Amino acid sequence: MITPLLMMAASADGTGHSPVCDTPVVMVIAGPTLDRERMAAYGKAIADSKLYEKLGGYYINMPRPLATFEGEPPPGYTVLMVRFPCLANAQAFWNSREYQDNIRPLRLSPSAGDYTVTVYPEVPLRADLVGKVGDNGYSATFDPSGIAQVAPKP
């Protein structure tokens, strides 16, 4: 089912087709984890939903540091990064009915973690690194049109 929100996004280019999804972004989730057990259940629910797979999202780091070179993170502080093929797919994940209605509540009331969730554009590879560390792109497309959406919250 295509929702009005998704229809607006799909027709943003005026053709009625989905916009090109080829500018990778990184969603950053950062903050203190307050209840590790509930966060594990939350992570499992995301994996079981297969939303990341459907939208081309995947984790690019483990959530706990391997080393700290400067400063001292607060106890339980977590940083997790998820790469998506474009902002529209990150938004489709975040605004999906499955995430908003079934998964996100697993970490709320009371909060299992006090996180900020931000999305950053991925920096293009320098020319001298192309072919050496990755192509900085996706070779497959991931269409969010089959993911039921809720209206974004202000």
ZAMARGU-4260 file (C-alpha; in steps of 0.2 Angstrom, whole numbers, plus 5000, padded with zeros to 4 digits):
<rodrens>
0) 5000/5000/5000 | 5007/5017/4995 | 5003/5031/5008 | 5000/5049/5003 | 5017/5053/5011
5) 5026/5041/5000 | 5016/5046/4985 | 5022/5064/4988 | 5040/5058/4989 | 5038/5047/4974
10) 5031/5061/4963 | 5044/5074/4969 | 5053/5074/4952 | 5036/5077/4943 | 5037/5061/4934
15) 5027/5050/4946 | 5043/5039/4947 | 5053/5037/4963 | 5067/5049/4965 | 5085/5042/4961
20) 5092/5034/4977 | 5110/5035/4974 | 5117/5047/4987 | 5122/5036/5002 | 5119/5043/5020
25) 5124/5037/5037 | 5111/5037/5051 | 5120/5040/5068 | 5112/5034/5084 | 5121/5040/5099
30) 5119/5042/5118 | 5119/5032/5134 | 5111/5015/5134 | 5100/5013/5150 | 5093/4995/5148
35) 5105/4984/5138 | 5092/4969/5139 | 5078/4979/5131 | 5090/4987/5118 | 5095/4969/5113
40) 5076/4965/5111 | 5074/4981/5101 | 5089/4976/5090 | 5082/4959/5087 | 5065/4966/5082
45) 5074/4977/5069 | 5083/4962/5062 | 5067/4951/5062 | 5057/4965/5053 | 5070/4965/5038
50) 5067/4983/5036 | 5086/4987/5034 | 5087/4973/5021 | 5072/4979/5011 | 5079/4997/5011
55) 5097/4994/5009 | 5102/4998/5026 | 5116/4990/5036 | 5127/4993/5051 | 5144/5000/5048
60) 5151/4998/5065 | 5149/4989/5082 | 5140/5000/5095 | 5155/5000/5107 | 5172/5008/5105
65) 5187/4997/5101 | 5198/5011/5108 | 5196/5028/5115 | 5210/5040/5109 | 5203/5056/5118
70) 5190/5060/5131 | 5180/5048/5141 | 5163/5042/5135 | 5150/5042/5149 | 5146/5024/5155
75) 5135/5015/5143 | 5138/5028/5129 | 5134/5020/5112 | 5137/5026/5094 | 5129/5015/5080
80) 5130/5019/5062 | 5118/5013/5049 | 5121/5016/5030 | 5107/5018/5018 | 5107/5021/4999
85) 5099/5038/5001 | 5090/5049/5013 | 5073/5044/5006 | 5076/5026/5012 | 5082/5031/5029
90) 5066/5041/5031 | 5056/5026/5024 | 5064/5016/5038 | 5061/5029/5052 | 5043/5033/5046
95) 5038/5015/5043 | 5023/5009/5052 | 5032/4993/5057 | 5046/5004/5065 | 5035/5017/5073
100) 5021/5006/5079 | 5030/4990/5084 | 5049/4992/5086 | 5052/5009/5092 | 5040/5007/5107
105) 5051/4993/5113 | 5064/5006/5119 | 5052/5019/5126 | 5042/5021/5141 | 5053/5021/5151
110) 5067/5024/5140 | 5080/5010/5137 | 5092/5023/5130 | 5093/5042/5128 | 5098/5043/5110
115) 5100/5056/5097 | 5096/5050/5079 | 5104/5061/5065 | 5108/5057/5047 | 5123/5063/5038
120) 5128/5063/5019 | 5142/5051/5015 | 5158/5059/5009 | 5163/5053/4992 | 5179/5043/4991
125) 5195/5052/4986 | 5200/5048/4968 | 5216/5039/4974 | 5205/5027/4985 | 5192/5022/4971
130) 5194/5003/4968 | 5205/5001/4984 | 5192/5002/4998 | 5175/5001/4990 | 5165/5010/4977
135) 5155/5021/4989 | 5139/5016/4981 | 5126/5003/4979 | 5125/4990/4965 | 5107/4986/4968
140) 5091/4997/4971 | 5080/4997/4986 | 5062/5003/4984 | 5053/5009/4999 | 5036/5010/4990
145) 5031/4993/4999 | 5034/4999/5016 | 5019/5006/5025 | 5022/5024/5032 | 5016/5035/5046
150) 5016/5054/5045 | 5033/5060/5052 | 5032/5067/5069 | 5038/5086/5071
</rodrens>
